């Protein structure tokens, strides 16, 4: 555990955001490694694994529901120096994640043939998906509680353990995936099945390592399995904070799906350009996302400790750091958009269309970064509903504006990119309104209705 209620706020944010950025980069590297090795297996293997990941994304909505809800409440309890409550929240949340992920995985695994045929009409691809699911679905059942455990550790101020777990999983997966796919070192050549088995083994080893870490005598968090099946005392508060965050993630996915559907009449070039541009945009935003995560954790502990001045300082410092990042990102996207696109495609038309997407949507960086910092602060106080409302408003603005424009003659993809920028500005305006509402009168955000904030120490 690291006490974030003392010491320079800026130093805490830089240290924690750096480690969280490392986590995000590790996940991106692992994804790229998988894409590379799957390419060696052929088009069917690539298509099968891509299609197999889509329904799994719905299961991963469980992550923010439990990790955000439990994490925020744990940060509050850490700030209030209430270790008993920290461990009570931790065990109830972790036990719930184990039970729910096991039940979901059992249902998905027993229905893997049905899911496979729903994802594709090609029998050969469906067979590959089903074989991949046989190993991959159990890995998800391990991965969800593993990531929740790492996320909870982060909210205690211990981001290093989560970083080691994430990078360890990536390193082990990167080593095992080609070995099991192609039968290196005398192992059986399992093809796509090997990718699923590699995921299961790497997640399982990491989970065992985290459990061993928590079994240390001086560990701040303590496993209490008897609590997992006992009547929960904190789980309702966890869900009240976590459910809006989980649904918000689904709302973002719906927005992207809507854009993809609007691009269908324009063919593969514009669809590929959108996919490339969106991937590059998300990669560019990783420093901002890491900073927002650090702000949320720092605010959580200081809010729980009843230190409104440090909550305000975290907001100011986060906005200052974001103000430094935004111009740099804007210059990168405006100047190097064609080069970035050429890293993902050799098709000149796709590269040109992707550059247009990146240069227009780069204008969304300023409102997006502002909103990220504001909602990170509000989430740290337990108010995840504000971010959820803003995401729904963003989706509604984008869908209605872009959908309306699509009915006009001369409709072009650039109109969609403009609609995305307009929706981002509307979301930033809502962030400003929520910020004024929370800070305007009493100088500090109110406590979430899901909990009672402890008195100042």
N, C-alpha and C positions, 0 to 999 in steps of 0.2 A: 504494500500500500504506500502511496506517496501523498502526503498532505499538500494540497494545492491551495489551501486557505492562507498560506504564508508564502513570502518570497515574491519576486517580480513576475507579474502576469505575462509580460512579453517573453520572458525566458521560458516559462512553462509552455506557452503556446508554440514557440519555435521548436522546443524539444519534442513535444508530443506530436505536432503536425508533421515533423520530419519522420518520425517512426511510423505514423499512420500512412504517410505517403509511400514509405517503403513497403508496407503491407499491400497497398493498391498496386504498386509496380510489380510486386511478386505475383499477384493474381493475373495481371496482364501478360507477364512473361510466360506463365504456365499456359494460358490460353493460346498464345502464339506458338509455343512449342507443340501443343496438341494439334493445331492446325497444320503445322509443318509435317509432322509424322503421319497424320491421316492422309495428307496429300500423296504420300508415298504408297498408300494402300489403294488409291484410285477414287474415282468420282462417287461410286456407290457408298464407300466407307464415309467419305466426307458428308454426303447427303444424309446418311443414316444418323450420324452423331449430331449433326446440326438439327435435324428434325426431332431427335430424341430429347434434346435439351429444352425444347419449347414447353412441354407440359411440366417439366421439372421446375421451370421458373415460377410456376404457380405455387409449388410446394415451398419454395424459398421465401415466399411472403411471410412464412412463419418466423423468419430471422428477425426482421425489425419489430414484429409484434412483441416478441419476448425479450430480445436483447435491448431494444430501446426502452421499453417499459421498465424492465428490471434494472437496466443500467442507470437510468435517471434517478430512480428511487434509491438505488445503492449509493450513488454519488451524494444524494442528499443526506443519507444516513452516515456516510463517511465524514462529510463536512460537520455533522452534528456530533461526531465521535460516539456514535451508537453502534458498536460492533455487533451486539446481539441482533439488532434489526438487520444489519448488513447480511449476516449469515442466514437469517430467516428468509429474507427476500431471495438471496442467492439459491438456497436449497429448494425453495418452492418453484422458482423459475426454471432451474436446471432440471429438477425432477419432472416438471410438466413438459419440458422440451424432449426429454428422453421418452416419455410415455407417448406423446403425440406423434413424434417422428417415427417411433417404432410401429405404431398403428397405421400411420399413413403409408409407410414403406411396405408393410405387410399387404395392405390392400393393393398398392400399385404393383408390387411384385407378382401377386397372384393374378393380376389382370394385365400383365405386360404384353401378352399376345394381342389382346383387344386394343390396347393403346397403340401398339405398333401398326396395326392395320388401319387405325383411325388417322394416323399421321401420313400415310402414303397408300396409293393404290397399287404400287409396284410390289409384287410378292417377294422379290429378291431383297429389296431394301427393307421391307417389313421384317423379314427373317433376320437380317443383320441387326435391326433395332432391338428386336426381342432378345437376341443373344447378348447384346451390349447391356440391356436393362438387367439381365440376370445378375451381373456384377455391379453395375453402376447404381442401381436403386439401393442396395444395402450400403453403398458408400455414402449416399445422401443421408441415410438414417444415422450414420456416424458423423457426417459433416455438420449437420444442423446443430446438434448439441455441442460439438467441438467449437464451432464459430461463436455460438452463444456464450460458451465458457470464456473464450478469448475476449469477446466483447465486454463481458462483465468485468474481467480483470482490468480492462482499459478504463472503466468508469471508477475504479478504485485508484486511478492514477498510475497503474502498472501497465504501461503500453509495451514495455520491452518483452514481457512473456508472450503477449499476443503476436508480436513481430517475429519472435523466434519460432513460434508455432507455425505461423503462416509461411515464412520462408523455408522452414524445415519441410513442410508439406509439399511446397513447390519443388524444392530440390530433390526430394525423394521421388515425387511423381515424375519429374523430368528424367530421372535415372531409370525408373522401373518401366515407364511407358514404352520406349523403344525395345527394351530388353524382352518384355512380354509380347509385344506386337510381332517382332521379327525373330524371336527365338535366339537372342544373343547368349553367349556363354553357356550353351547347352540347354537352355530353357526351351520349353515347347513354344512354337510360333503360334500365337493365339489370334493374331489379327486384331480386329476391333474389340473382341472380348478382352484382349490384353490391356487395352486402355481402361476399360471398366474395372478390371482387377487391380491395375496399378492405382487407380483412384481409391479403391477400397483399402488397399494395403497402406498407402501413404496417410490417409485420414486416420486409420486405426492406430498406426504407430504414433502419430501426433497426439491423438486422444489419450493414449496410454502415458505419453510423456507429460501431458497436462495434468492427468490424474496423479502421477507420481510427484509432480511439482506441488500440488495441493496437499499431498500427504506429508510434506515436511513438518517438522515439529513447530517451526516458527511461522507457518503459513497464516496469512491474514484471513483467508477464506477457508472454511472447514466444511468438508462433506458430512452431511447428516442424512443418510438414506432413510431413516425412520420418518423424516419430514416429508418425503416425496409422496407418500400415500396417506399422510395425515390430512386433517381438514385444513385447507389453506387459509391463512390470515391476511396475506399480502397479495395474493394472485389477482384478486379483483382489481386492485389499484394498478398492478402491472399491466393488465389488459386495457384499462381505461386510458393509460398513457400510450401503450404500444399499438393498439388496434388502429388509431388514426394514422400512425406512421406506416403500418403495413398496408393499409388501404391506399395511402398516398403513393406508395411504390407501384401499386397496380394501376393507379390513375395515370402515372407517367407512361407506363407500358401501353395503355389505351391511346394516349395522345400519339405516341410513335406509330402505333398500328394504324391510326386514322390517316396519318401522313402517308404511310406506305400504300394504303388503299387509294388515296387521291392521286398517287403517282402511277397507278396501274395503266391508265390510257397512254402514258408517255413512253412505255416500253422499258426494256432492261437497262438502257444507258442511264436514265434518270434515277431508276431504282437503285442501281449499283452506286451511282454518285451519292445518293442520300445515305446509303449504308456506309460508304467510306467516310463521307464528311461527318456523319454522326459519330462514328468510331473515333475519328481524329479529334473531334470536339470534346468528347468525353475524356479522352486521354489528356488533352490540354487542361481540362478542368480538375484533374486529380489533385494538384496542389491546393486548389480552393476547397475541394471536398475534404481533404485532410485537415485543412485549417478550420473548417466548420466543425468537424468532429472534435478537434481539440478545444475549440471554444465551448461546445456543448458540455464537455466533461468538466472544464474549469468552472464554468458557470454553475453546473450542478452542485459541485462541492461547496462553492462559496454561497450559493443560495441556501443550501441546507444548513450552513453555519450561521445564517442570518447576517451576511456581510454585503449589503446592497451597494456599497461603494466599490467593492471589488467586482461585483457583477457589471456595474457600469463601465469600469475600467476594462474588463474583458471585451465588452461590446466595442468600446472605442479602439482598443488595440487590434481587435479582429478586423474592423473596418479599415484601419490604417494599413495593416498588412495586405488586405485585399486591394486597397487603392494602389499599392505598389505592384501587385501581380497583374491587375487588369491591363494597364498599358503595355506591359511586356507581352502578354498573351495576344492582345489586339495587334501589335506589330507583327508578331509571328504569323498569325493567320492571314493578315492582309498582305504581307510580303511574300510568304513562302507557301501559300495555298496550293499553287500548281505543283511545287516540289513535293509537298506532303501527299497529294493525291497520286503522284507518280510512284510513290513507295508501295501503293496498294494495287495499282492497275497499270497495264501497259497500253490500254486503249486510250487514244488521244481524246476521244469524245467524252469518255467517262471522267478523265482527269480534268478536262475543261469544265464540265458540269459540276464536278465536286468542288472545284475552286470557286465557282460562283456561289455555291451553297455556303462554303466556309467564310467567304468574305462578307456575305450579307448577314449570316447568323452571328458573326463575330461582334456585331453591333449589340447583340443581346448579352454580351459579357458583363457590362457594367450593372444593368438591373439584376442579372442572375446572381452575381457575386454579392450585391447588396442584400438581396433577399436571402441568400444562403447564410450570411452572418446574422441577420435579424432572427430568422427562424431557428438557427442554432442556439441563440441566446434564449429564446422563448421555450424551445424544447428542453434546454437545461433546467428551466424552472418547473418543468412538468407540463407545459402548455404545448402539446403536439397538435392540438385541434386547429390552431391558427395556421400552421403549415399545411395541414390537410385541406382546410377551406380554400387557401390560396392556390393549391394545386388543382382542386376541382374547378376553381374560377379560371385558372390558366387553360385547363383542358376545354372548358366550355367556350372560352374566348377563341381559342385556336380552331376548334371544330366548327363553330358557327361562322367565324370569319372566313376561314379557308374553304369550308363547304359552300358558303354563299358565293365566294369568288369563282368557285369551280363551275357554277351555273352560267357565268357570263361568257360571252364570245371572246375568243382570243386568250383564254385562260392558259397560263404558263406556270411551270414550277416555281419561278422566282416570286410569283405572287404568294405561294405557300410560305416561302422563306420570309417574306415581308410580314405575313400573318404571324409567324412564330416570334418575330421581334416585337410586334405589337402586343401579343399575349404576354411576353416577358415584361414589357413595360407596365402592363396592367397588374401583373403579379408583384412587381416591385412597389407599385403604388399601394397595394394592399399590405405589403410588408411594412411600409411607412406608417400606414394607419394603425396596424396592430402594435407597432412599436410605440407610437404616441399614446395609444390606449393603455398600454402596459406601464410605460414609464412616466406618462405625462403628469399624473396627479401626486402619487406618493413617492415617486422617485425610484421605485423598484417593482418588477413584475409581481403580480399577485401569485399566491400559491395555487397550484392546480387543485381542483376539487377532489382529485383522487388521493390527496394526502394532506396531512397537517404539517406545516413547516415547523421545525423545532425552534425554540427561542434562541436568540443570539447568544453566543458563548461569552 
